[in-house]
Amino acid sequence: MPLRLAVFLALFPPTVGGVLADTVYLKSGKTLDGTVQSESRARVVVNIGYGTVTFDRSEILRIRRSSAKSRGRLDRTIEDRKFESGLLVPKRAIKLHRLFSAALNARDAALDAKARRKSLEEEIASLHSEIESLKERDAAMSADLANLSPSADPAGYNEFVGRLNAVRGALRSDALRVEEDQNSEKTAGAAIFRYINAYGRLQDYLRGQGHRRRGRRTGQEARYDRFVRSKVRMWRRDFERDAVAAASRTAGGNLVVEALLNGRVPARLIVDTGAFDIVLYAETSAALRLKPADMLGEAVTTVADGRSVRGKRIRLRSIAVGRSTVRDAETLVLSAHGDGFDGLLGMSFLKHFAVRMEGGNLILESLKRQ
C-alpha cells in the first residue's frame, strides 16, 4: 500500500467524524474511503483529501456510493482537517492561521501541563507534611541524644546517631524533591500561561481586525474563518470566566476595580495593562503589616506612559479580584498617593488571565483547575 494511502487510512477510518464516504473495496481485502473523482472502464480515481489514488478496475471488488449530501459533508470534514493540520491555509488568512496555530499548539502543551501540575501540587503537599513530621523527629531525637553518653554505651550511642543521621538525610532528600517539583510546577505554569496568552491574542484578533475583515471574506477564506471561530468556541470550555464589575472609571476612562490583598486589606486599583507590576501606594502597603520575608528590596518598574519609577518590591501572599486570585504576586510599592485609588493592577496579576474589557466589566478568563 502506498505510504500516502496508509497515512490517510490511519487518519480517516471508514466514517470520518460520522460522515459516510465513498468506500472502495479492493480484491486484496483492503478498503479505501474518499470521493470517487472520476472513473472509466479501465480505471477509478479516488480523491482522499491529500491528493488522489488511481486503481485499475481489475483491482476493485465493488464500490459503495455515498449520497451527494454525505459527500458534501465529507468534503467539508476533510477540508477542516486540512485547516487544522496547516496543510491548507488560504492566502488571505495567513495572520489568522499563525494566531490559530500558536493557540492550537499551546493548548496541547497546556492541557498536559495542567494534569502534571495537579499531580505536582499533590506531591508537594505530601512532601511538606512528611518534612514537618521529620523535623519533629529530628528535634526529639536531638534532645534525646544530649542525654546519651558515648563513653557509657558506645555501640548504642553510635546506633542512635546513625538513626538521627538517617532522619536528617531524609529531610535533605525531601527538601530537594520539593525544590525539583516546584521547578517542574513553574515549567507547567509557563506552558499554561503560553496558552492563555495565545488564546487571548487570537480572541483579540477575531474581535478586532478579524471582525472587520469578516464581511470581505469569501469562499475558502470565509470557511477557514468559520472553522477557526468554531474551534475558539469549543476552547472556551477550557476556561473559567470571571466578569468583574468596575467600581468606577478614571478621568481617562480606565477601569478601577476592587481588590482584596492578603485576604484582608481592600484596595481600589486601576486596571493598567501597560504596567509590568502590580503597584501599591505606601499607605495601602503599610496596612498589610508585611513580614520581613515579604520585603524583597529596591526595584524599578515601567508604567503605562513609559516612565521608569523606583520603589520597594514586596511579595503579596494573595491578591483577589472578583473570584480570581493570584498567589505570591510580586508587587512594587511607591511613595506616591493616588487620587481615589490605591495603585495599579498590572501584568504581574493580569498575565495569569486572558483579559479584555466589556463595557464596565473586566473579563478574566483562566484555565480551569479541574
Stockholm file with secondary structure:
# STOCKHOLM 1.0

chainA/1-370         MPLRLAVFLALFPPTVGGVLADTVYLKSGKTLDGTVQSESRARVVVNIGYGTVTFDRSEILRIRRSSAKSRGRLDRTIEDRKFESGLLVPKRAIKLHRLFSAALNARDAALDAKARRKSLEEEIASLHSEIESLKERDAAMSADLANLSPSADPAGYNEFVGRLNAVRGALRSDALRVEEDQNSEKTAGAAIFRYINAYGRLQDYLRGQGHRRRGRRTGQEARYDRFVRSKVRMWRRDFERDAVAAASRTAGGNLVVEALLNGRVPARLIVDTGAFDIVLYAETSAALRLKPADMLGEAVTTVADGRSVRGKRIRLRSIAVGRSTVRDAETLVLSAHGDGFDGLLGMSFLKHFAVRMEGGNLILESLKRQ
#=GR chainA/1-370 SS CCHHHHHHHHHSCSEETTEECEEEEETTSCEEEEEEEEECSSEEEEECSSSEEEEEGGGEEEEECCCHHHHHHHHHHHHHHHHHHTSCCCGGGHHHHHHHHHHHHHHHHHHHHHHHHHHHHHHHHHHHHHHHHHHHHHHHHHHHHHTCCTTTCHHHHHHHHHHHHHHHHHHHHHHHHHHHHHHHHHHHHHHHHHHHHHHHHHHHHHHTHHHHHHTTCCHHHHHHHHHHHHHHHHHGGGEEEEEEECSEECTTSCEEEEEEETTTEEEEEEECTTCSSEEEEHHHHHHHCCCGGGEEEEEEEECTTSCEEEEEEEEEEEEEETTEEEEEEEEEEESCCCSSCCEEECHHHHTTSEEEEETTEEEEEEECCC
#=GC SS_cons         CCHHHHHHHHHSCSEETTEECEEEEETTSCEEEEEEEEECSSEEEEECSSSEEEEEGGGEEEEECCCHHHHHHHHHHHHHHHHHHTSCCCGGGHHHHHHHHHHHHHHHHHHHHHHHHHHHHHHHHHHHHHHHHHHHHHHHHHHHHHTCCTTTCHHHHHHHHHHHHHHHHHHHHHHHHHHHHHHHHHHHHHHHHHHHHHHHHHHHHHHTHHHHHHTTCCHHHHHHHHHHHHHHHHHGGGEEEEEEECSEECTTSCEEEEEEETTTEEEEEEECTTCSSEEEEHHHHHHHCCCGGGEEEEEEEECTTSCEEEEEEEEEEEEEETTEEEEEEEEEEESCCCSSCCEEECHHHHTTSEEEEETTEEEEEEECCC
//
